[in-house]
Amino acid sequence: MKRGYAQLLERYYNVKSPELKQKAKEQIYKKYGTNKHCIKCGTQLLVTDLKEYQYLCLKCDENFYEFETL
């Protein structure tokens, strides 16, 4: 999971074109999206590849534990 996940996130954060950024975002959410939501902004959370955390908010760029999610 780590390599493909890292590549998708890198593409999302580094691409300049809004169209390509949206396409990368759709690919990330399709593969790693969850039914949990960010407590700060309400955005759907992703599964993270970090051992310490379970979820990642792509919009806030924050990591969350299970108990911190909606």
PDB file of N, CA, C, O and CB in Angstrom:
ATOM      1  N   MET A   1       0.830  -1.198   0.000  1.00  0.00           N
ATOM      2  CA  MET A   1       0.000   0.000   0.000  1.00  0.00           C
ATOM      3  C   MET A   1       0.869   1.255   0.000  1.00  0.00           C
ATOM      4  O   MET A   1       0.514   2.240  -0.647  1.00  0.00           O
ATOM      5  CB  MET A   1      -0.941   0.002   1.213  1.00  0.00           C
ATOM      6  N   LYS A   2       1.971   1.246   0.691  1.00  0.00           N
ATOM      7  CA  LYS A   2       2.731   2.470   0.906  1.00  0.00           C
ATOM      8  C   LYS A   2       3.215   3.120  -0.380  1.00  0.00           C
ATOM      9  O   LYS A   2       3.104   4.337  -0.527  1.00  0.00           O
ATOM     10  CB  LYS A   2       3.900   2.183   1.780  1.00  0.00           C
ATOM     11  N   ARG A   3       3.743   2.348  -1.305  1.00  0.00           N
ATOM     12  CA  ARG A   3       4.318   2.944  -2.511  1.00  0.00           C
ATOM     13  C   ARG A   3       3.256   3.596  -3.389  1.00  0.00           C
ATOM     14  O   ARG A   3       3.406   4.750  -3.792  1.00  0.00           O
ATOM     15  CB  ARG A   3       5.065   1.890  -3.308  1.00  0.00           C
ATOM     16  N   GLY A   4       2.199   2.876  -3.684  1.00  0.00           N
ATOM     17  CA  GLY A   4       1.134   3.424  -4.510  1.00  0.00           C
ATOM     18  C   GLY A   4       0.435   4.597  -3.851  1.00  0.00           C
ATOM     19  O   GLY A   4       0.093   5.584  -4.502  1.00  0.00           O
ATOM     20  N   TYR A   5       0.232   4.471  -2.556  1.00  0.00           N
ATOM     21  CA  TYR A   5      -0.401   5.530  -1.774  1.00  0.00           C
ATOM     22  C   TYR A   5       0.461   6.782  -1.796  1.00  0.00           C
ATOM     23  O   TYR A   5      -0.035   7.882  -2.042  1.00  0.00           O
ATOM     24  CB  TYR A   5      -0.642   5.070  -0.324  1.00  0.00           C
ATOM     25  N   ALA A   6       1.737   6.614  -1.542  1.00  0.00           N
ATOM     26  CA  ALA A   6       2.672   7.745  -1.526  1.00  0.00           C
ATOM     27  C   ALA A   6       2.748   8.410  -2.896  1.00  0.00           C
ATOM     28  O   ALA A   6       2.828   9.635  -2.982  1.00  0.00           O
ATOM     29  CB  ALA A   6       4.070   7.281  -1.090  1.00  0.00           C
ATOM     30  N   GLN A   7       2.723   7.633  -3.946  1.00  0.00           N
ATOM     31  CA  GLN A   7       2.775   8.201  -5.297  1.00  0.00           C
ATOM     32  C   GLN A   7       1.533   9.025  -5.602  1.00  0.00           C
ATOM     33  O   GLN A   7       1.631  10.107  -6.180  1.00  0.00           O
ATOM     34  CB  GLN A   7       2.929   7.091  -6.336  1.00  0.00           C
ATOM     35  N   LEU A   8       0.369   8.520  -5.217  1.00  0.00           N
ATOM     36  CA  LEU A   8      -0.865   9.275  -5.446  1.00  0.00           C
ATOM     37  C   LEU A   8      -0.880  10.577  -4.655  1.00  0.00           C
ATOM     38  O   LEU A   8      -1.272  11.620  -5.178  1.00  0.00           O
ATOM     39  CB  LEU A   8      -2.079   8.429  -5.074  1.00  0.00           C
ATOM     40  N   LEU A   9      -0.456  10.518  -3.398  1.00  0.00           N
ATOM     41  CA  LEU A   9      -0.417  11.736  -2.582  1.00  0.00           C
ATOM     42  C   LEU A   9       0.590  12.733  -3.127  1.00  0.00           C
ATOM     43  O   LEU A   9       0.328  13.936  -3.148  1.00  0.00           O
ATOM     44  CB  LEU A   9      -0.078  11.397  -1.131  1.00  0.00           C
ATOM     45  N   GLU A  10       1.725  12.247  -3.563  1.00  0.00           N
ATOM     46  CA  GLU A  10       2.743  13.137  -4.135  1.00  0.00           C
ATOM     47  C   GLU A  10       2.208  13.816  -5.390  1.00  0.00           C
ATOM     48  O   GLU A  10       2.408  15.014  -5.589  1.00  0.00           O
ATOM     49  CB  GLU A  10       4.034  12.353  -4.461  1.00  0.00           C
ATOM     50  N   ARG A  11       1.540  13.057  -6.218  1.00  0.00           N
ATOM     51  CA  ARG A  11       0.946  13.626  -7.431  1.00  0.00           C
ATOM     52  C   ARG A  11      -0.082  14.689  -7.072  1.00  0.00           C
ATOM     53  O   ARG A  11      -0.114  15.755  -7.686  1.00  0.00           O
ATOM     54  CB  ARG A  11       0.294  12.522  -8.288  1.00  0.00           C
ATOM     55  N   TYR A  12      -0.923  14.405  -6.079  1.00  0.00           N
ATOM     56  CA  TYR A  12      -1.956  15.360  -5.657  1.00  0.00           C
ATOM     57  C   TYR A  12      -1.335  16.660  -5.148  1.00  0.00           C
ATOM     58  O   TYR A  12      -1.760  17.744  -5.551  1.00  0.00           O
ATOM     59  CB  TYR A  12      -2.842  14.739  -4.563  1.00  0.00           C
ATOM     60  N   TYR A  13      -0.349  16.568  -4.280  1.00  0.00           N
ATOM     61  CA  TYR A  13       0.243  17.753  -3.669  1.00  0.00           C
ATOM     62  C   TYR A  13       1.153  18.544  -4.617  1.00  0.00           C
ATOM     63  O   TYR A  13       1.322  19.749  -4.435  1.00  0.00           O
ATOM     64  CB  TYR A  13       1.024  17.348  -2.453  1.00  0.00           C
ATOM     65  N   ASN A  14       1.738  17.890  -5.618  1.00  0.00           N
ATOM     66  CA  ASN A  14       2.724  18.564  -6.466  1.00  0.00           C
ATOM     67  C   ASN A  14       2.216  19.029  -7.822  1.00  0.00           C
ATOM     68  O   ASN A  14       2.878  19.831  -8.481  1.00  0.00           O
ATOM     69  CB  ASN A  14       3.860  17.666  -6.680  1.00  0.00           C
ATOM     70  N   VAL A  15       1.069  18.549  -8.247  1.00  0.00           N
ATOM     71  CA  VAL A  15       0.563  18.927  -9.567  1.00  0.00           C
ATOM     72  C   VAL A  15       0.000  20.352  -9.525  1.00  0.00           C
ATOM     73  O   VAL A  15      -0.623  20.751  -8.542  1.00  0.00           O
ATOM     74  CB  VAL A  15      -0.526  17.926 -10.043  1.00  0.00           C
ATOM     75  N   LYS A  16       0.221  21.094 -10.574  1.00  0.00           N
ATOM     76  CA  LYS A  16      -0.240  22.489 -10.643  1.00  0.00           C
ATOM     77  C   LYS A  16      -1.600  22.627 -11.312  1.00  0.00           C
ATOM     78  O   LYS A  16      -2.384  23.506 -10.956  1.00  0.00           O
ATOM     79  CB  LYS A  16       0.772  23.333 -11.389  1.00  0.00           C
ATOM     80  N   SER A  17      -1.876  21.776 -12.261  1.00  0.00           N
ATOM     81  CA  SER A  17      -3.119  21.850 -13.021  1.00  0.00           C
ATOM     82  C   SER A  17      -4.312  21.433 -12.155  1.00  0.00           C
ATOM     83  O   SER A  17      -4.290  20.351 -11.569  1.00  0.00           O
ATOM     84  CB  SER A  17      -3.033  20.963 -14.274  1.00  0.00           C
ATOM     85  N   PRO A  18      -5.351  22.267 -12.065  1.00  0.00           N
ATOM     86  CA  PRO A  18      -6.541  21.903 -11.283  1.00  0.00           C
ATOM     87  C   PRO A  18      -7.221  20.624 -11.776  1.00  0.00           C
ATOM     88  O   PRO A  18      -7.752  19.850 -10.979  1.00  0.00           O
ATOM     89  CB  PRO A  18      -7.536  23.040 -11.315  1.00  0.00           C
ATOM     90  N   GLU A  19      -7.201  20.410 -13.088  1.00  0.00           N
ATOM     91  CA  GLU A  19      -7.824  19.214 -13.658  1.00  0.00           C
ATOM     92  C   GLU A  19      -7.079  17.960 -13.234  1.00  0.00           C
ATOM     93  O   GLU A  19      -7.695  16.964 -12.855  1.00  0.00           O
ATOM     94  CB  GLU A  19      -7.870  19.306 -15.186  1.00  0.00           C
ATOM     95  N   LEU A  20      -5.736  18.009 -13.299  1.00  0.00           N
ATOM     96  CA  LEU A  20      -4.938  16.852 -12.903  1.00  0.00           C
ATOM     97  C   LEU A  20      -4.998  16.619 -11.399  1.00  0.00           C
ATOM     98  O   LEU A  20      -4.967  15.477 -10.939  1.00  0.00           O
ATOM     99  CB  LEU A  20      -3.492  17.035 -13.342  1.00  0.00           C
ATOM    100  N   LYS A  21      -5.085  17.699 -10.640  1.00  0.00           N
ATOM    101  CA  LYS A  21      -5.206  17.587  -9.188  1.00  0.00           C
ATOM    102  C   LYS A  21      -6.528  16.918  -8.828  1.00  0.00           C
ATOM    103  O   LYS A  21      -6.564  16.057  -7.949  1.00  0.00           O
ATOM    104  CB  LYS A  21      -5.102  18.978  -8.519  1.00  0.00           C
ATOM    105  N   GLN A  22      -7.605  17.298  -9.489  1.00  0.00           N
ATOM    106  CA  GLN A  22      -8.912  16.698  -9.251  1.00  0.00           C
ATOM    107  C   GLN A  22      -8.905  15.218  -9.622  1.00  0.00           C
ATOM    108  O   GLN A  22      -9.490  14.402  -8.910  1.00  0.00           O
ATOM    109  CB  GLN A  22      -9.993  17.439 -10.044  1.00  0.00           C
ATOM    110  N   LYS A  23      -8.260  14.869 -10.713  1.00  0.00           N
ATOM    111  CA  LYS A  23      -8.182  13.471 -11.139  1.00  0.00           C
ATOM    112  C   LYS A  23      -7.413  12.644 -10.108  1.00  0.00           C
ATOM    113  O   LYS A  23      -7.823  11.533  -9.772  1.00  0.00           O
ATOM    114  CB  LYS A  23      -7.507  13.362 -12.529  1.00  0.00           C
ATOM    115  N   ALA A  24      -6.300  13.182  -9.607  1.00  0.00           N
ATOM    116  CA  ALA A  24      -5.517  12.493  -8.579  1.00  0.00           C
ATOM    117  C   ALA A  24      -6.346  12.321  -7.307  1.00  0.00           C
ATOM    118  O   ALA A  24      -6.301  11.271  -6.666  1.00  0.00           O
ATOM    119  CB  ALA A  24      -4.216  13.271  -8.272  1.00  0.00           C
ATOM    120  N   LYS A  25      -7.097  13.353  -6.950  1.00  0.00           N
ATOM    121  CA  LYS A  25      -7.950  13.306  -5.760  1.00  0.00           C
ATOM    122  C   LYS A  25      -9.005  12.208  -5.896  1.00  0.00           C
ATOM    123  O   LYS A  25      -9.251  11.462  -4.948  1.00  0.00           O
ATOM    124  CB  LYS A  25      -8.629  14.672  -5.526  1.00  0.00           C
ATOM    125  N   GLU A  26      -9.621  12.109  -7.056  1.00  0.00           N
ATOM    126  CA  GLU A  26     -10.633  11.081  -7.293  1.00  0.00           C
ATOM    127  C   GLU A  26     -10.035   9.688  -7.180  1.00  0.00           C
ATOM    128  O   GLU A  26     -10.662   8.786  -6.623  1.00  0.00           O
ATOM    129  CB  GLU A  26     -11.271  11.266  -8.668  1.00  0.00           C
ATOM    130  N   GLN A  27      -8.829   9.503  -7.702  1.00  0.00           N
ATOM    131  CA  GLN A  27      -8.160   8.207  -7.619  1.00  0.00           C
ATOM    132  C   GLN A  27      -7.846   7.845  -6.167  1.00  0.00           C
ATOM    133  O   GLN A  27      -8.012   6.697  -5.757  1.00  0.00           O
ATOM    134  CB  GLN A  27      -6.870   8.217  -8.453  1.00  0.00           C
ATOM    135  N   ILE A  28      -7.396   8.824  -5.402  1.00  0.00           N
ATOM    136  CA  ILE A  28      -7.067   8.587  -3.996  1.00  0.00           C
ATOM    137  C   ILE A  28      -8.312   8.185  -3.219  1.00  0.00           C
ATOM    138  O   ILE A  28      -8.288   7.203  -2.476  1.00  0.00           O
ATOM    139  CB  ILE A  28      -6.429   9.840  -3.369  1.00  0.00           C
ATOM    140  N   TYR A  29      -9.401   8.932  -3.382  1.00  0.00           N
ATOM    141  CA  TYR A  29     -10.625   8.642  -2.635  1.00  0.00           C
ATOM    142  C   TYR A  29     -11.264   7.327  -3.068  1.00  0.00           C
ATOM    143  O   TYR A  29     -11.859   6.627  -2.249  1.00  0.00           O
ATOM    144  CB  TYR A  29     -11.619   9.774  -2.807  1.00  0.00           C
ATOM    145  N   LYS A  30     -11.145   6.994  -4.331  1.00  0.00           N
ATOM    146  CA  LYS A  30     -11.715   5.738  -4.824  1.00  0.00           C
ATOM    147  C   LYS A  30     -11.028   4.541  -4.173  1.00  0.00           C
ATOM    148  O   LYS A  30     -11.679   3.557  -3.823  1.00  0.00           O
ATOM    149  CB  LYS A  30     -11.590   5.654  -6.357  1.00  0.00           C
ATOM    150  N   LYS A  31      -9.726   4.631  -4.016  1.00  0.00           N
ATOM    151  CA  LYS A  31      -8.962   3.505  -3.494  1.00  0.00           C
ATOM    152  C   LYS A  31      -8.815   3.534  -1.968  1.00  0.00           C
ATOM    153  O   LYS A  31      -8.839   2.478  -1.335  1.00  0.00           O
ATOM    154  CB  LYS A  31      -7.597   3.485  -4.133  1.00  0.00           C
ATOM    155  N   TYR A  32      -8.664   4.712  -1.370  1.00  0.00           N
ATOM    156  CA  TYR A  32      -8.342   4.811   0.056  1.00  0.00           C
ATOM    157  C   TYR A  32      -9.370   5.572   0.887  1.00  0.00           C
ATOM    158  O   TYR A  32      -9.134   5.820   2.069  1.00  0.00           O
ATOM    159  CB  TYR A  32      -7.018   5.466   0.215  1.00  0.00           C
ATOM    160  N   GLY A  33     -10.494   5.944   0.305  1.00  0.00           N
ATOM    161  CA  GLY A  33     -11.524   6.667   1.036  1.00  0.00           C
ATOM    162  C   GLY A  33     -12.217   5.806   2.085  1.00  0.00           C
ATOM    163  O   GLY A  33     -12.280   4.584   1.947  1.00  0.00           O
ATOM    164  N   THR A  34     -12.736   6.442   3.131  1.00  0.00           N
ATOM    165  CA  THR A  34     -13.453   5.741   4.204  1.00  0.00           C
ATOM    166  C   THR A  34     -14.819   6.382   4.400  1.00  0.00           C
ATOM    167  O   THR A  34     -15.175   7.335   3.707  1.00  0.00           O
ATOM    168  CB  THR A  34     -12.640   5.768   5.533  1.00  0.00           C
ATOM    169  N   ASN A  35     -15.571   5.856   5.339  1.00  0.00           N
ATOM    170  CA  ASN A  35     -16.864   6.459   5.668  1.00  0.00           C
ATOM    171  C   ASN A  35     -16.741   7.404   6.864  1.00  0.00           C
ATOM    172  O   ASN A  35     -17.757   7.843   7.403  1.00  0.00           O
ATOM    173  CB  ASN A  35     -17.904   5.365   5.963  1.00  0.00           C
ATOM    174  N   LYS A  36     -15.529   7.721   7.282  1.00  0.00           N
ATOM    175  CA  LYS A  36     -15.264   8.645   8.392  1.00  0.00           C
ATOM    176  C   LYS A  36     -15.056  10.055   7.844  1.00  0.00           C
ATOM    177  O   LYS A  36     -14.683  10.236   6.685  1.00  0.00           O
ATOM    178  CB  LYS A  36     -14.019   8.188   9.213  1.00  0.00           C
ATOM    179  N   HIS A  37     -15.306  11.063   8.709  1.00  0.00           N
ATOM    180  CA  HIS A  37     -15.164  12.454   8.290  1.00  0.00           C
ATOM    181  C   HIS A  37     -14.329  13.250   9.283  1.00  0.00           C
ATOM    182  O   HIS A  37     -14.298  12.946  10.476  1.00  0.00           O
ATOM    183  CB  HIS A  37     -16.533  13.100   8.126  1.00  0.00           C
ATOM    184  N   CYS A  38     -13.658  14.268   8.773  1.00  0.00           N
ATOM    185  CA  CYS A  38     -12.778  15.135   9.553  1.00  0.00           C
ATOM    186  C   CYS A  38     -13.588  15.954  10.560  1.00  0.00           C
ATOM    187  O   CYS A  38     -14.650  16.481  10.227  1.00  0.00           O
ATOM    188  CB  CYS A  38     -11.978  16.069   8.623  1.00  0.00           C
ATOM    189  N   ILE A  39     -13.083  16.058  11.788  1.00  0.00           N
ATOM    190  CA  ILE A  39     -13.774  16.846  12.803  1.00  0.00           C
ATOM    191  C   ILE A  39     -13.567  18.342  12.605  1.00  0.00           C
ATOM    192  O   ILE A  39     -14.312  19.146  13.166  1.00  0.00           O
ATOM    193  CB  ILE A  39     -13.303  16.441  14.183  1.00  0.00           C
ATOM    194  N   LYS A  40     -12.577  18.724  11.824  1.00  0.00           N
ATOM    195  CA  LYS A  40     -12.293  20.142  11.584  1.00  0.00           C
ATOM    196  C   LYS A  40     -13.074  20.704  10.401  1.00  0.00           C
ATOM    197  O   LYS A  40     -13.671  21.776  10.500  1.00  0.00           O
ATOM    198  CB  LYS A  40     -10.812  20.339  11.349  1.00  0.00           C
ATOM    199  N   CYS A  41     -13.067  19.973   9.269  1.00  0.00           N
ATOM    200  CA  CYS A  41     -13.678  20.522   8.055  1.00  0.00           C
ATOM    201  C   CYS A  41     -14.828  19.678   7.498  1.00  0.00           C
ATOM    202  O   CYS A  41     -15.557  20.138   6.619  1.00  0.00           O
ATOM    203  CB  CYS A  41     -12.627  20.673   6.999  1.00  0.00           C
ATOM    204  N   GLY A  42     -14.999  18.454   7.997  1.00  0.00           N
ATOM    205  CA  GLY A  42     -16.089  17.605   7.534  1.00  0.00           C
ATOM    206  C   GLY A  42     -15.790  16.806   6.276  1.00  0.00           C
ATOM    207  O   GLY A  42     -16.668  16.104   5.773  1.00  0.00           O
ATOM    208  N   THR A  43     -14.573  16.896   5.758  1.00  0.00           N
ATOM    209  CA  THR A  43     -14.181  16.176   4.548  1.00  0.00           C
ATOM    210  C   THR A  43     -14.035  14.689   4.835  1.00  0.00           C
ATOM    211  O   THR A  43     -13.654  14.299   5.939  1.00  0.00           O
ATOM    212  CB  THR A  43     -12.867  16.739   3.985  1.00  0.00           C
ATOM    213  N   GLN A  44     -14.337  13.865   3.849  1.00  0.00           N
ATOM    214  CA  GLN A  44     -14.161  12.420   3.967  1.00  0.00           C
ATOM    215  C   GLN A  44     -12.690  12.111   4.239  1.00  0.00           C
ATOM    216  O   GLN A  44     -11.804  12.701   3.620  1.00  0.00           O
ATOM    217  CB  GLN A  44     -14.648  11.693   2.680  1.00  0.00           C
ATOM    218  N   LEU A  45     -12.432  11.188   5.162  1.00  0.00           N
ATOM    219  CA  LEU A  45     -11.063  10.830   5.515  1.00  0.00           C
ATOM    220  C   LEU A  45     -10.561   9.662   4.686  1.00  0.00           C
ATOM    221  O   LEU A  45     -11.335   8.852   4.175  1.00  0.00           O
ATOM    222  CB  LEU A  45     -10.970  10.493   6.990  1.00  0.00           C
ATOM    223  N   LEU A  46      -9.248   9.601   4.568  1.00  0.00           N
ATOM    224  CA  LEU A  46      -8.566   8.514   3.881  1.00  0.00           C
ATOM    225  C   LEU A  46      -7.904   7.609   4.905  1.00  0.00           C
ATOM    226  O   LEU A  46      -7.602   8.034   6.020  1.00  0.00           O
ATOM    227  CB  LEU A  46      -7.526   9.059   2.878  1.00  0.00           C
ATOM    228  N   VAL A  47      -7.681   6.366   4.525  1.00  0.00           N
ATOM    229  CA  VAL A  47      -6.847   5.473   5.318  1.00  0.00           C
ATOM    230  C   VAL A  47      -5.432   6.010   5.180  1.00  0.00           C
ATOM    231  O   VAL A  47      -5.043   6.448   4.097  1.00  0.00           O
ATOM    232  CB  VAL A  47      -6.961   3.955   4.846  1.00  0.00           C
ATOM    233  N   THR A  48      -4.650   5.985   6.267  1.00  0.00           N
ATOM    234  CA  THR A  48      -3.286   6.474   6.195  1.00  0.00           C
ATOM    235  C   THR A  48      -2.293   5.314   6.227  1.00  0.00           C
ATOM    236  O   THR A  48      -2.636   4.204   6.633  1.00  0.00           O
ATOM    237  CB  THR A  48      -3.009   7.446   7.342  1.00  0.00           C
ATOM    238  N   ASP A  49      -1.085   5.577   5.803  1.00  0.00           N
ATOM    239  CA  ASP A  49      -0.048   4.548   5.843  1.00  0.00           C
ATOM    240  C   ASP A  49       0.846   4.689   7.074  1.00  0.00           C
ATOM    241  O   ASP A  49       1.839   3.971   7.200  1.00  0.00           O
ATOM    242  CB  ASP A  49       0.800   4.610   4.579  1.00  0.00           C
ATOM    243  N   LEU A  50       0.511   5.594   7.971  1.00  0.00           N
ATOM    244  CA  LEU A  50       1.275   5.788   9.200  1.00  0.00           C
ATOM    245  C   LEU A  50       0.795   4.816  10.280  1.00  0.00           C
ATOM    246  O   LEU A  50      -0.408   4.628  10.457  1.00  0.00           O
ATOM    247  CB  LEU A  50       1.150   7.248   9.692  1.00  0.00           C
ATOM    248  N   LYS A  51       1.721   4.210  10.988  1.00  0.00           N
ATOM    249  CA  LYS A  51       1.361   3.253  12.042  1.00  0.00           C
ATOM    250  C   LYS A  51       0.659   3.925  13.211  1.00  0.00           C
ATOM    251  O   LYS A  51      -0.207   3.321  13.843  1.00  0.00           O
ATOM    252  CB  LYS A  51       2.601   2.533  12.541  1.00  0.00           C
ATOM    253  N   GLU A  52       1.020   5.161  13.504  1.00  0.00           N
ATOM    254  CA  GLU A  52       0.488   5.854  14.671  1.00  0.00           C
ATOM    255  C   GLU A  52      -0.961   6.299  14.502  1.00  0.00           C
ATOM    256  O   GLU A  52      -1.679   6.460  15.489  1.00  0.00           O
ATOM    257  CB  GLU A  52       1.339   7.045  14.977  1.00  0.00           C
ATOM    258  N   TYR A  53      -1.386   6.495  13.281  1.00  0.00           N
ATOM    259  CA  TYR A  53      -2.718   7.028  13.006  1.00  0.00           C
ATOM    260  C   TYR A  53      -3.475   6.110  12.056  1.00  0.00           C
ATOM    261  O   TYR A  53      -2.878   5.322  11.323  1.00  0.00           O
ATOM    262  CB  TYR A  53      -2.623   8.444  12.414  1.00  0.00           C
ATOM    263  N   GLN A  54      -4.811   6.227  12.082  1.00  0.00           N
ATOM    264  CA  GLN A  54      -5.633   5.434  11.171  1.00  0.00           C
ATOM    265  C   GLN A  54      -6.131   6.218   9.959  1.00  0.00           C
ATOM    266  O   GLN A  54      -6.384   5.632   8.907  1.00  0.00           O
ATOM    267  CB  GLN A  54      -6.807   4.874  11.913  1.00  0.00           C
ATOM    268  N   TYR A  55      -6.275   7.551  10.097  1.00  0.00           N
ATOM    269  CA  TYR A  55      -6.921   8.330   9.045  1.00  0.00           C
ATOM    270  C   TYR A  55      -6.160   9.605   8.705  1.00  0.00           C
ATOM    271  O   TYR A  55      -5.397  10.128   9.518  1.00  0.00           O
ATOM    272  CB  TYR A  55      -8.327   8.677   9.456  1.00  0.00           C
ATOM    273  N   LEU A  56      -6.383  10.096   7.483  1.00  0.00           N
ATOM    274  CA  LEU A  56      -5.771  11.328   6.992  1.00  0.00           C
ATOM    275  C   LEU A  56      -6.838  12.189   6.345  1.00  0.00           C
ATOM    276  O   LEU A  56      -7.650  11.696   5.562  1.00  0.00           O
ATOM    277  CB  LEU A  56      -4.628  11.026   5.991  1.00  0.00           C
ATOM    278  N   CYS A  57      -6.841  13.484   6.672  1.00  0.00           N
ATOM    279  CA  CYS A  57      -7.702  14.446   5.991  1.00  0.00           C
ATOM    280  C   CYS A  57      -6.850  15.112   4.920  1.00  0.00           C
ATOM    281  O   CYS A  57      -5.871  15.789   5.235  1.00  0.00           O
ATOM    282  CB  CYS A  57      -8.315  15.508   6.996  1.00  0.00           C
ATOM    283  N   LEU A  58      -7.211  14.925   3.675  1.00  0.00           N
ATOM    284  CA  LEU A  58      -6.453  15.485   2.563  1.00  0.00           C
ATOM    285  C   LEU A  58      -6.547  17.003   2.534  1.00  0.00           C
ATOM    286  O   LEU A  58      -5.578  17.675   2.180  1.00  0.00           O
ATOM    287  CB  LEU A  58      -6.947  14.910   1.246  1.00  0.00           C
ATOM    288  N   LYS A  59      -7.688  17.546   2.899  1.00  0.00           N
ATOM    289  CA  LYS A  59      -7.884  18.998   2.866  1.00  0.00           C
ATOM    290  C   LYS A  59      -7.091  19.697   3.973  1.00  0.00           C
ATOM    291  O   LYS A  59      -6.414  20.692   3.713  1.00  0.00           O
ATOM    292  CB  LYS A  59      -9.373  19.333   2.999  1.00  0.00           C
ATOM    293  N   CYS A  60      -7.169  19.189   5.191  1.00  0.00           N
ATOM    294  CA  CYS A  60      -6.454  19.802   6.326  1.00  0.00           C
ATOM    295  C   CYS A  60      -5.011  19.329   6.431  1.00  0.00           C
ATOM    296  O   CYS A  60      -4.202  19.957   7.114  1.00  0.00           O
ATOM    297  CB  CYS A  60      -7.177  19.495   7.625  1.00  0.00           C
ATOM    298  N   ASP A  61      -4.684  18.235   5.765  1.00  0.00           N
ATOM    299  CA  ASP A  61      -3.381  17.587   5.868  1.00  0.00           C
ATOM    300  C   ASP A  61      -3.084  17.225   7.331  1.00  0.00           C
ATOM    301  O   ASP A  61      -1.982  17.446   7.833  1.00  0.00           O
ATOM    302  CB  ASP A  61      -2.269  18.508   5.299  1.00  0.00           C
ATOM    303  N   GLU A  62      -4.096  16.666   7.993  1.00  0.00           N
ATOM    304  CA  GLU A  62      -3.989  16.253   9.390  1.00  0.00           C
ATOM    305  C   GLU A  62      -4.232  14.751   9.497  1.00  0.00           C
ATOM    306  O   GLU A  62      -4.999  14.184   8.719  1.00  0.00           O
ATOM    307  CB  GLU A  62      -4.994  17.034  10.278  1.00  0.00           C
ATOM    308  N   ASN A  63      -3.586  14.120  10.449  1.00  0.00           N
ATOM    309  CA  ASN A  63      -3.789  12.706  10.739  1.00  0.00           C
ATOM    310  C   ASN A  63      -4.659  12.570  11.974  1.00  0.00           C
ATOM    311  O   ASN A  63      -4.603  13.404  12.877  1.00  0.00           O
ATOM    312  CB  ASN A  63      -2.439  11.977  10.936  1.00  0.00           C
ATOM    313  N   PHE A  64      -5.476  11.503  12.013  1.00  0.00           N
ATOM    314  CA  PHE A  64      -6.413  11.305  13.102  1.00  0.00           C
ATOM    315  C   PHE A  64      -6.396   9.871  13.613  1.00  0.00           C
ATOM    316  O   PHE A  64      -6.140   8.922  12.872  1.00  0.00           O
ATOM    317  CB  PHE A  64      -7.805  11.678  12.660  1.00  0.00           C
ATOM    318  N   TYR A  65      -6.679   9.747  14.914  1.00  0.00           N
ATOM    319  CA  TYR A  65      -6.949   8.451  15.515  1.00  0.00           C
ATOM    320  C   TYR A  65      -8.421   8.132  15.281  1.00  0.00           C
ATOM    321  O   TYR A  65      -9.199   9.005  14.898  1.00  0.00           O
ATOM    322  CB  TYR A  65      -6.595   8.440  17.043  1.00  0.00           C
ATOM    323  N   GLU A  66      -8.796   6.882  15.513  1.00  0.00           N
ATOM    324  CA  GLU A  66     -10.196   6.448  15.345  1.00  0.00           C
ATOM    325  C   GLU A  66     -11.145   7.317  16.184  1.00  0.00           C
ATOM    326  O   GLU A  66     -12.177   7.759  15.679  1.00  0.00           O
ATOM    327  CB  GLU A  66     -10.350   4.954  15.745  1.00  0.00           C
ATOM    328  N   PHE A  67     -10.818   7.563  17.434  1.00  0.00           N
ATOM    329  CA  PHE A  67     -11.722   8.275  18.324  1.00  0.00           C
ATOM    330  C   PHE A  67     -11.872   9.766  17.964  1.00  0.00           C
ATOM    331  O   PHE A  67     -12.756  10.434  18.501  1.00  0.00           O
ATOM    332  CB  PHE A  67     -11.233   8.140  19.748  1.00  0.00           C
ATOM    333  N   GLU A  68     -11.043  10.285  17.087  1.00  0.00           N
ATOM    334  CA  GLU A  68     -11.130  11.697  16.700  1.00  0.00           C
ATOM    335  C   GLU A  68     -12.001  11.933  15.471  1.00  0.00           C
ATOM    336  O   GLU A  68     -12.115  13.070  15.014  1.00  0.00           O
ATOM    337  CB  GLU A  68      -9.751  12.237  16.439  1.00  0.00           C
ATOM    338  N   THR A  69     -12.605  10.906  14.937  1.00  0.00           N
ATOM    339  CA  THR A  69     -13.362  11.029  13.695  1.00  0.00           C
ATOM    340  C   THR A  69     -14.858  11.094  13.943  1.00  0.00           C
ATOM    341  O   THR A  69     -15.348  10.742  15.015  1.00  0.00           O
ATOM    342  CB  THR A  69     -13.049   9.870  12.778  1.00  0.00           C
ATOM    343  N   LEU A  70     -15.570  11.556  12.922  1.00  0.00           N
ATOM    344  CA  LEU A  70     -17.042  11.601  12.978  1.00  0.00           C
ATOM    345  C   LEU A  70     -17.617  10.442  12.207  1.00  0.00           C
ATOM    346  O   LEU A  70     -18.836  10.296  12.130  1.00  0.00           O
ATOM    347  CB  LEU A  70     -17.585  12.935  12.416  1.00  0.00           C
TER     348      LEU A  70
END
